[in-house]
Amino acid sequence: MSQCRDSLSNINYANEFILVVDDEPPVRESLAHTLVQLGFNAQTAESGPEALKILKNDDITFLVTDMRMPEMDGMELIRIVAQEYPEICIIAMTGMAKGYGYVDVINAGATDFINKPFRVEELEAKIRRAIVERDIKRELNRLSITDSLTGLYNQRHFYARLKEEINRARRQKTDLSVILMDLNQFKAYNDTYGHLAGDNLLKEVANIINSNIREDVDSGYRYGGDEFAIILIDADEKTARTIGERINQAIQRRCSLDVSFGVGSFSTEKEMERMLRKADQELYRSKGIELKPAKKNMA
């Protein structure tokens, strides 16, 4: 966590894109200008509907919105943004005694609340605090789904992600494949060269996997001790098998070991369990082992 704290202490305002929403031109333009002077990226919208159009097309990280506006008030805008763009931090602005309470605004999905008129230093402090809280949450979430040794995602995240991708493939009628693989003779390698060398080997295998799949599309996982899994988006069984062979050849070349792997592909008739079962069976067959059907419990 020390690395996390170090990165959070060096906040780069240039990474933040703030949308200021206010129906009064002098207020929103002045505030946006001030935020740009502080180092943020800022743009403006004069209403809730205009803000929603901008959010669809631009990478906004912060929303600073007035509460009392025509067409759509700030409360409704906050609810919509919090639901559709949960990663965006929201700060609500309102004049004193205008009927919008702190608790109501926070419950609607805002990150913080500031009363008009306010000093720029006060708004900047609230934005900084929101950035820190957001980034800590992101880092904790990343750590919870990441294997600490290899840097790949862990098995828990594999099942969650696979379920999401199966649902997406069903909706969009696209291909989806999974590769399950494990290292052959890894125990002998560990016994011969030691656990430190074994750990380094696993890290190298993870690097090979990542270098042979599409960044931000496919994903690699440490499935168990020396077992790995890969989710391939919009890839049929033939494509998955080609990628598996390519990874195997790279591991042979760089690690002097090889892998056994199996492929499972999704179709509208197959669910996650059947998909993984097929990949698992193929993996074991490649090792010369035939899996028997699981025994049913006797009543």
C-alpha atoms as a printed R data frame, in Angstrom:
    type eleno elety resid chain resno       x       y       z
1   ATOM     1    CA   MET     A     1   0.000   0.000   0.000
2   ATOM     2    CA   SER     A     2   3.022   2.338   0.333
3   ATOM     3    CA   GLN     A     3   3.248   2.472  -3.471
4   ATOM     4    CA   CYS     A     4  -0.441   3.337  -3.566
5   ATOM     5    CA   ARG     A     5   0.048   6.169  -1.055
6   ATOM     6    CA   ASP     A     6   3.030   7.540  -2.999
7   ATOM     7    CA   SER     A     7   1.063   7.690  -6.233
8   ATOM     8    CA   LEU     A     8  -1.888   9.335  -4.529
9   ATOM     9    CA   SER     A     9   0.298  12.054  -3.009
10  ATOM    10    CA   ASN     A    10   1.271  13.171  -6.533
11  ATOM    11    CA   ILE     A    11  -2.090  14.077  -8.050
12  ATOM    12    CA   ASN     A    12  -1.878  15.237 -11.640
13  ATOM    13    CA   TYR     A    13  -4.703  17.686 -12.326
14  ATOM    14    CA   ALA     A    14  -4.102  17.331 -16.074
15  ATOM    15    CA   ASN     A    15  -5.566  13.800 -15.864
16  ATOM    16    CA   GLU     A    16  -8.930  15.135 -14.681
17  ATOM    17    CA   PHE     A    17 -11.650  16.292 -17.081
18  ATOM    18    CA   ILE     A    18 -14.272  18.402 -15.311
19  ATOM    19    CA   LEU     A    19 -17.689  19.267 -16.717
20  ATOM    20    CA   VAL     A    20 -19.261  22.359 -15.125
21  ATOM    21    CA   VAL     A    21 -23.060  22.470 -15.428
22  ATOM    22    CA   ASP     A    22 -24.870  25.724 -14.607
23  ATOM    23    CA   ASP     A    23 -27.619  27.641 -16.404
24  ATOM    24    CA   GLU     A    24 -25.979  31.006 -15.601
25  ATOM    25    CA   PRO     A    25 -23.284  31.734 -18.238
26  ATOM    26    CA   PRO     A    26 -21.085  34.019 -16.067
27  ATOM    27    CA   VAL     A    27 -20.993  31.437 -13.263
28  ATOM    28    CA   ARG     A    28 -20.139  28.365 -15.355
29  ATOM    29    CA   GLU     A    29 -17.617  30.147 -17.620
30  ATOM    30    CA   SER     A    30 -15.851  31.800 -14.696
31  ATOM    31    CA   LEU     A    31 -15.653  28.528 -12.769
32  ATOM    32    CA   ALA     A    32 -14.388  26.599 -15.797
33  ATOM    33    CA   HIS     A    33 -11.732  29.275 -16.416
34  ATOM    34    CA   THR     A    34 -10.595  29.064 -12.795
35  ATOM    35    CA   LEU     A    35 -10.366  25.258 -12.940
36  ATOM    36    CA   VAL     A    36  -8.237  25.481 -16.104
37  ATOM    37    CA   GLN     A    37  -5.918  27.937 -14.336
38  ATOM    38    CA   LEU     A    38  -5.510  25.374 -11.549
39  ATOM    39    CA   GLY     A    39  -4.388  22.809 -14.133
40  ATOM    40    CA   PHE     A    40  -7.599  20.852 -14.738
41  ATOM    41    CA   ASN     A    41  -9.237  20.251 -18.091
42  ATOM    42    CA   ALA     A    42 -12.678  21.864 -18.003
43  ATOM    43    CA   GLN     A    43 -15.663  22.398 -20.249
44  ATOM    44    CA   THR     A    44 -19.206  23.614 -19.661
45  ATOM    45    CA   ALA     A    45 -22.839  22.740 -20.213
46  ATOM    46    CA   GLU     A    46 -25.831  24.999 -19.650
47  ATOM    47    CA   SER     A    47 -28.316  22.256 -18.761
48  ATOM    48    CA   GLY     A    48 -28.697  18.661 -17.647
49  ATOM    49    CA   PRO     A    49 -29.658  17.350 -21.127
50  ATOM    50    CA   GLU     A    50 -26.630  19.066 -22.688
51  ATOM    51    CA   ALA     A    51 -24.407  17.587 -19.978
52  ATOM    52    CA   LEU     A    52 -25.680  14.063 -20.722
53  ATOM    53    CA   LYS     A    53 -24.872  14.498 -24.427
54  ATOM    54    CA   ILE     A    54 -21.317  15.538 -23.568
55  ATOM    55    CA   LEU     A    55 -20.891  12.576 -21.203
56  ATOM    56    CA   LYS     A    56 -21.747  10.157 -24.029
57  ATOM    57    CA   ASN     A    57 -18.905  11.412 -26.192
58  ATOM    58    CA   ASP     A    58 -16.190  12.738 -23.872
59  ATOM    59    CA   ASP     A    59 -14.056  11.175 -21.142
60  ATOM    60    CA   ILE     A    60 -15.305  13.190 -18.167
61  ATOM    61    CA   THR     A    61 -13.936  12.281 -14.717
62  ATOM    62    CA   PHE     A    62 -15.691  15.001 -12.653
63  ATOM    63    CA   LEU     A    63 -19.089  16.648 -12.765
64  ATOM    64    CA   VAL     A    64 -19.627  19.935 -10.909
65  ATOM    65    CA   THR     A    65 -23.290  20.836 -11.192
66  ATOM    66    CA   ASP     A    66 -25.676  23.468  -9.986
67  ATOM    67    CA   MET     A    67 -28.830  22.108  -8.379
68  ATOM    68    CA   ARG     A    68 -31.540  24.549  -9.454
69  ATOM    69    CA   MET     A    69 -31.763  24.530 -13.256
70  ATOM    70    CA   PRO     A    70 -34.592  24.494 -15.846
71  ATOM    71    CA   GLU     A    71 -35.419  21.363 -17.909
72  ATOM    72    CA   MET     A    72 -33.617  19.029 -15.493
73  ATOM    73    CA   ASP     A    73 -32.593  19.940 -11.970
74  ATOM    74    CA   GLY     A    74 -29.280  18.939 -10.454
75  ATOM    75    CA   MET     A    75 -30.787  16.139  -8.359
76  ATOM    76    CA   GLU     A    76 -32.127  14.330 -11.433
77  ATOM    77    CA   LEU     A    77 -28.854  14.842 -13.286
78  ATOM    78    CA   ILE     A    78 -26.896  13.434 -10.349
79  ATOM    79    CA   ARG     A    79 -29.113  10.324 -10.163
80  ATOM    80    CA   ILE     A    80 -28.710   9.616 -13.886
81  ATOM    81    CA   VAL     A    81 -24.946  10.181 -13.921
82  ATOM    82    CA   ALA     A    82 -24.385   8.123 -10.761
83  ATOM    83    CA   GLN     A    83 -26.280   5.211 -12.301
84  ATOM    84    CA   GLU     A    84 -24.911   5.362 -15.860
85  ATOM    85    CA   TYR     A    85 -21.374   6.608 -15.125
86  ATOM    86    CA   PRO     A    86 -20.487   5.337 -11.625
87  ATOM    87    CA   GLU     A    87 -16.780   6.177 -12.082
88  ATOM    88    CA   ILE     A    88 -17.491   9.911 -12.383
89  ATOM    89    CA   CYS     A    89 -17.103  11.972  -9.196
90  ATOM    90    CA   ILE     A    90 -19.914  14.489  -8.664
91  ATOM    91    CA   ILE     A    91 -19.879  17.710  -6.660
92  ATOM    92    CA   ALA     A    92 -23.197  19.505  -6.201
93  ATOM    93    CA   MET     A    93 -23.337  23.312  -5.966
94  ATOM    94    CA   THR     A    94 -26.248  25.209  -4.478
95  ATOM    95    CA   GLY     A    95 -27.091  28.448  -2.697
96  ATOM    96    CA   MET     A    96 -27.907  28.432   0.992
97  ATOM    97    CA   ALA     A    97 -31.412  27.360   2.054
98  ATOM    98    CA   LYS     A    98 -32.610  26.340  -1.415
99  ATOM    99    CA   GLY     A    99 -34.193  23.071  -0.417
100 ATOM   100    CA   TYR     A   100 -31.347  20.665  -1.248
101 ATOM   101    CA   GLY     A   101 -29.914  18.952   1.798
102 ATOM   102    CA   TYR     A   102 -26.462  17.370   2.042
103 ATOM   103    CA   VAL     A   103 -27.820  13.909   2.878
104 ATOM   104    CA   ASP     A   104 -30.318  13.974  -0.007
105 ATOM   105    CA   VAL     A   105 -27.652  14.940  -2.511
106 ATOM   106    CA   ILE     A   106 -25.197  12.301  -1.276
107 ATOM   107    CA   ASN     A   107 -27.917   9.639  -1.329
108 ATOM   108    CA   ALA     A   108 -28.677  10.600  -4.928
109 ATOM   109    CA   GLY     A   109 -25.078   9.722  -5.832
110 ATOM   110    CA   ALA     A   110 -23.015  12.884  -5.376
111 ATOM   111    CA   THR     A   111 -19.491  12.636  -3.993
112 ATOM   112    CA   ASP     A   112 -19.640  15.952  -2.143
113 ATOM   113    CA   PHE     A   113 -21.653  19.145  -1.711
114 ATOM   114    CA   ILE     A   114 -20.602  22.807  -1.702
115 ATOM   115    CA   ASN     A   115 -22.625  25.919  -0.891
116 ATOM   116    CA   LYS     A   116 -22.539  29.040  -3.054
117 ATOM   117    CA   PRO     A   117 -20.772  31.374  -2.767
118 ATOM   118    CA   PHE     A   118 -17.567  29.415  -2.153
119 ATOM   119    CA   ARG     A   119 -13.861  30.094  -2.336
120 ATOM   120    CA   VAL     A   120 -11.866  28.394  -5.075
121 ATOM   121    CA   GLU     A   121  -9.596  26.849  -2.429
122 ATOM   122    CA   GLU     A   122 -12.615  25.135  -0.869
123 ATOM   123    CA   LEU     A   123 -13.707  23.605  -4.179
124 ATOM   124    CA   GLU     A   124 -10.154  22.524  -5.000
125 ATOM   125    CA   ALA     A   125  -9.845  20.805  -1.618
126 ATOM   126    CA   LYS     A   126 -13.084  18.896  -2.191
127 ATOM   127    CA   ILE     A   127 -11.940  17.826  -5.668
128 ATOM   128    CA   ARG     A   128  -8.569  16.650  -4.322
129 ATOM   129    CA   ARG     A   129 -10.235  14.658  -1.573
130 ATOM   130    CA   ALA     A   130 -12.593  13.045  -4.082
131 ATOM   131    CA   ILE     A   131  -9.652  12.118  -6.334
132 ATOM   132    CA   VAL     A   132  -7.801  10.481  -3.436
133 ATOM   133    CA   GLU     A   133 -10.856   8.527  -2.305
134 ATOM   134    CA   ARG     A   134 -11.618   7.418  -5.865
135 ATOM   135    CA   ASP     A   135  -8.043   6.304  -6.558
136 ATOM   136    CA   ILE     A   136  -7.753   4.422  -3.259
137 ATOM   137    CA   LYS     A   137 -10.971   2.574  -4.077
138 ATOM   138    CA   ARG     A   138  -9.654   1.729  -7.548
139 ATOM   139    CA   GLU     A   139  -6.357   0.468  -6.141
140 ATOM   140    CA   LEU     A   140  -8.038  -1.665  -3.491
141 ATOM   141    CA   ASN     A   141 -10.327  -3.127  -6.145
142 ATOM   142    CA   ARG     A   142  -7.345  -3.847  -8.397
143 ATOM   143    CA   LEU     A   143  -5.507  -5.608  -5.585
144 ATOM   144    CA   SER     A   144  -8.570  -7.703  -4.728
145 ATOM   145    CA   ILE     A   145  -8.769  -9.156  -8.256
146 ATOM   146    CA   THR     A   146  -5.042  -9.485  -8.983
147 ATOM   147    CA   ASP     A   147  -2.655 -12.350  -8.319
148 ATOM   148    CA   SER     A   148   0.176 -10.796  -6.319
149 ATOM   149    CA   LEU     A   149   2.940 -12.964  -7.839
150 ATOM   150    CA   THR     A   150   2.225 -12.809 -11.559
151 ATOM   151    CA   GLY     A   151   0.212  -9.606 -11.859
152 ATOM   152    CA   LEU     A   152  -2.472 -11.491 -13.784
153 ATOM   153    CA   TYR     A   153  -6.072 -11.454 -12.605
154 ATOM   154    CA   ASN     A   154  -6.944 -14.083 -10.000
155 ATOM   155    CA   GLN     A   155  -9.347 -17.005 -10.169
156 ATOM   156    CA   ARG     A   156 -12.175 -15.171  -8.407
157 ATOM   157    CA   HIS     A   157 -12.139 -12.448 -11.032
158 ATOM   158    CA   PHE     A   158 -11.953 -15.066 -13.792
159 ATOM   159    CA   TYR     A   159 -15.368 -16.475 -12.893
160 ATOM   160    CA   ALA     A   160 -16.919 -13.020 -12.500
161 ATOM   161    CA   ARG     A   161 -15.499 -11.781 -15.809
162 ATOM   162    CA   LEU     A   162 -16.407 -14.964 -17.682
163 ATOM   163    CA   LYS     A   163 -20.011 -14.689 -16.538
164 ATOM   164    CA   GLU     A   164 -20.139 -11.083 -17.778
165 ATOM   165    CA   GLU     A   165 -18.604 -11.982 -21.134
166 ATOM   166    CA   ILE     A   166 -20.948 -14.943 -21.665
167 ATOM   167    CA   ASN     A   167 -23.911 -12.620 -21.120
168 ATOM   168    CA   ARG     A   168 -22.380 -10.108 -23.534
169 ATOM   169    CA   ALA     A   169 -21.704 -12.795 -26.166
170 ATOM   170    CA   ARG     A   170 -25.299 -14.008 -25.858
171 ATOM   171    CA   ARG     A   171 -26.699 -10.480 -26.294
172 ATOM   172    CA   GLN     A   172 -24.423  -9.505 -29.155
173 ATOM   173    CA   LYS     A   173 -24.322 -12.995 -30.763
174 ATOM   174    CA   THR     A   174 -20.512 -12.994 -30.865
175 ATOM   175    CA   ASP     A   175 -17.877 -15.686 -30.308
176 ATOM   176    CA   LEU     A   176 -16.194 -16.231 -26.966
177 ATOM   177    CA   SER     A   177 -13.473 -18.727 -26.082
178 ATOM   178    CA   VAL     A   178 -11.528 -19.824 -23.021
179 ATOM   179    CA   ILE     A   179  -8.105 -21.434 -22.811
180 ATOM   180    CA   LEU     A   180  -7.135 -23.422 -19.709
181 ATOM   181    CA   MET     A   181  -3.476 -24.394 -19.453
182 ATOM   182    CA   ASP     A   182  -0.957 -25.693 -16.970
183 ATOM   183    CA   LEU     A   183   2.813 -26.095 -17.016
184 ATOM   184    CA   ASN     A   184   4.167 -29.585 -17.613
185 ATOM   185    CA   GLN     A   185   6.846 -30.803 -15.188
186 ATOM   186    CA   PHE     A   186   6.579 -27.667 -13.056
187 ATOM   187    CA   LYS     A   187   6.992 -29.619  -9.796
188 ATOM   188    CA   ALA     A   188  10.194 -31.160 -11.111
189 ATOM   189    CA   TYR     A   189  11.412 -27.696 -12.100
190 ATOM   190    CA   ASN     A   190  10.679 -26.398  -8.593
191 ATOM   191    CA   ASP     A   191  12.418 -29.384  -6.982
192 ATOM   192    CA   THR     A   192  15.482 -28.923  -9.202
193 ATOM   193    CA   TYR     A   193  15.934 -25.156  -9.154
194 ATOM   194    CA   GLY     A   194  14.028 -24.036  -6.045
195 ATOM   195    CA   HIS     A   195  10.863 -22.098  -5.348
196 ATOM   196    CA   LEU     A   196  12.363 -18.694  -6.145
197 ATOM   197    CA   ALA     A   197  13.236 -19.888  -9.646
198 ATOM   198    CA   GLY     A   198   9.757 -21.404  -9.885
199 ATOM   199    CA   ASP     A   199   8.173 -18.072  -8.978
200 ATOM   200    CA   ASN     A   200  10.262 -16.314 -11.619
201 ATOM   201    CA   LEU     A   201   9.145 -18.899 -14.161
202 ATOM   202    CA   LEU     A   202   5.488 -18.229 -13.356
203 ATOM   203    CA   LYS     A   203   6.085 -14.491 -13.801
204 ATOM   204    CA   GLU     A   204   7.682 -15.130 -17.184
205 ATOM   205    CA   VAL     A   205   4.730 -17.280 -18.272
206 ATOM   206    CA   ALA     A   206   2.385 -14.442 -17.251
207 ATOM   207    CA   ASN     A   207   4.428 -12.010 -19.389
208 ATOM   208    CA   ILE     A   208   4.221 -14.397 -22.343
209 ATOM   209    CA   ILE     A   209   0.455 -14.700 -21.971
210 ATOM   210    CA   ASN     A   210  -0.021 -10.927 -21.838
211 ATOM   211    CA   SER     A   211   2.206 -10.377 -24.870
212 ATOM   212    CA   ASN     A   212   0.168 -12.838 -26.959
213 ATOM   213    CA   ILE     A   213  -3.331 -11.521 -26.278
214 ATOM   214    CA   ARG     A   214  -4.994  -8.224 -27.152
215 ATOM   215    CA   GLU     A   215  -4.526  -5.528 -24.532
216 ATOM   216    CA   ASP     A   216  -7.782  -4.232 -23.004
217 ATOM   217    CA   VAL     A   217  -9.755  -6.850 -24.964
218 ATOM   218    CA   ASP     A   218  -8.659 -10.342 -23.883
219 ATOM   219    CA   SER     A   219  -7.537 -11.141 -20.343
220 ATOM   220    CA   GLY     A   220  -5.168 -13.560 -18.599
221 ATOM   221    CA   TYR     A   221  -5.606 -15.200 -15.185
222 ATOM   222    CA   ARG     A   222  -3.636 -17.282 -12.727
223 ATOM   223    CA   TYR     A   223  -6.146 -20.079 -12.277
224 ATOM   224    CA   GLY     A   224  -4.202 -22.088  -9.683
225 ATOM   225    CA   GLY     A   225  -0.629 -22.920  -8.671
226 ATOM   226    CA   ASP     A   226   0.822 -23.493 -12.158
227 ATOM   227    CA   GLU     A   227  -2.487 -23.243 -13.974
228 ATOM   228    CA   PHE     A   228  -3.545 -20.321 -16.146
229 ATOM   229    CA   ALA     A   229  -6.705 -19.243 -17.954
230 ATOM   230    CA   ILE     A   230  -7.339 -16.840 -20.812
231 ATOM   231    CA   ILE     A   231 -10.632 -15.268 -21.909
232 ATOM   232    CA   LEU     A   232 -10.672 -14.408 -25.611
233 ATOM   233    CA   ILE     A   233 -13.339 -11.974 -26.786
234 ATOM   234    CA   ASP     A   234 -14.926 -12.465 -30.207
235 ATOM   235    CA   ALA     A   235 -12.660 -15.465 -30.888
236 ATOM   236    CA   ASP     A   236 -13.843 -18.849 -32.150
237 ATOM   237    CA   GLU     A   237 -12.337 -22.224 -31.224
238 ATOM   238    CA   LYS     A   238  -9.888 -22.258 -34.133
239 ATOM   239    CA   THR     A   239  -8.539 -18.818 -33.214
240 ATOM   240    CA   ALA     A   240  -8.246 -19.803 -29.538
241 ATOM   241    CA   ARG     A   241  -6.326 -22.959 -30.466
242 ATOM   242    CA   THR     A   242  -3.915 -20.934 -32.608
243 ATOM   243    CA   ILE     A   243  -3.273 -18.542 -29.717
244 ATOM   244    CA   GLY     A   244  -2.781 -21.470 -27.333
245 ATOM   245    CA   GLU     A   245  -0.194 -23.020 -29.657
246 ATOM   246    CA   ARG     A   246   1.582 -19.676 -30.038
247 ATOM   247    CA   ILE     A   247   1.797 -19.250 -26.249
248 ATOM   248    CA   ASN     A   248   3.023 -22.832 -25.858
249 ATOM   249    CA   GLN     A   249   5.800 -22.277 -28.405
250 ATOM   250    CA   ALA     A   250   6.882 -19.067 -26.682
251 ATOM   251    CA   ILE     A   251   7.008 -20.833 -23.304
252 ATOM   252    CA   GLN     A   252   9.063 -23.666 -24.819
253 ATOM   253    CA   ARG     A   253  11.469 -21.165 -26.346
254 ATOM   254    CA   ARG     A   254  11.880 -18.886 -23.346
255 ATOM   255    CA   CYS     A   255  11.306 -21.217 -20.386
256 ATOM   256    CA   SER     A   256  12.423 -24.651 -21.658
257 ATOM   257    CA   LEU     A   257   9.082 -26.103 -20.542
258 ATOM   258    CA   ASP     A   258   5.829 -26.609 -22.346
259 ATOM   259    CA   VAL     A   259   2.159 -26.480 -21.398
260 ATOM   260    CA   SER     A   260  -0.905 -28.633 -21.794
261 ATOM   261    CA   PHE     A   261  -3.966 -26.636 -22.745
262 ATOM   262    CA   GLY     A   262  -7.608 -27.035 -23.603
263 ATOM   263    CA   VAL     A   263 -10.071 -24.778 -25.395
264 ATOM   264    CA   GLY     A   264 -13.748 -24.186 -24.720
265 ATOM   265    CA   SER     A   265 -15.932 -21.990 -26.926
266 ATOM   266    CA   PHE     A   266 -19.291 -20.411 -26.201
267 ATOM   267    CA   SER     A   267 -22.392 -20.860 -28.289
268 ATOM   268    CA   THR     A   268 -25.974 -19.970 -27.453
269 ATOM   269    CA   GLU     A   269 -26.554 -23.535 -26.271
270 ATOM   270    CA   LYS     A   270 -23.578 -23.678 -23.917
271 ATOM   271    CA   GLU     A   271 -23.335 -22.173 -20.478
272 ATOM   272    CA   MET     A   272 -20.227 -21.409 -18.425
273 ATOM   273    CA   GLU     A   273 -20.001 -24.811 -16.724
274 ATOM   274    CA   ARG     A   274 -20.147 -26.750 -19.990
275 ATOM   275    CA   MET     A   275 -17.680 -24.373 -21.610
276 ATOM   276    CA   LEU     A   276 -15.121 -24.856 -18.835
277 ATOM   277    CA   ARG     A   277 -15.768 -28.590 -18.678
278 ATOM   278    CA   LYS     A   278 -14.851 -28.943 -22.354
279 ATOM   279    CA   ALA     A   279 -11.655 -26.927 -21.917
280 ATOM   280    CA   ASP     A   280 -10.780 -28.910 -18.798
281 ATOM   281    CA   GLN     A   281 -11.324 -32.269 -20.509
282 ATOM   282    CA   GLU     A   282  -9.201 -31.232 -23.469
283 ATOM   283    CA   LEU     A   283  -6.427 -30.022 -21.187
284 ATOM   284    CA   TYR     A   284  -6.275 -33.377 -19.394
285 ATOM   285    CA   ARG     A   285  -6.423 -35.322 -22.660
286 ATOM   286    CA   SER     A   286  -3.385 -33.375 -23.856
287 ATOM   287    CA   LYS     A   287  -1.619 -34.666 -20.724
288 ATOM   288    CA   GLY     A   288  -2.706 -38.242 -21.511
289 ATOM   289    CA   ILE     A   289  -5.382 -38.339 -18.794
290 ATOM   290    CA   GLU     A   290  -9.038 -39.136 -19.428
291 ATOM   291    CA   LEU     A   291 -11.489 -37.570 -16.968
292 ATOM   292    CA   LYS     A   292 -14.345 -39.746 -15.743
293 ATOM   293    CA   PRO     A   293 -17.863 -38.342 -15.242
294 ATOM   294    CA   ALA     A   294 -18.468 -37.153 -11.689
295 ATOM   295    CA   LYS     A   295 -20.471 -39.586  -9.556
296 ATOM   296    CA   LYS     A   296 -23.977 -38.487  -8.697
297 ATOM   297    CA   ASN     A   297 -24.992 -38.376  -5.043
298 ATOM   298    CA   MET     A   298 -27.126 -41.346  -4.073
299 ATOM   299    CA   ALA     A   299 -30.393 -40.474  -2.382
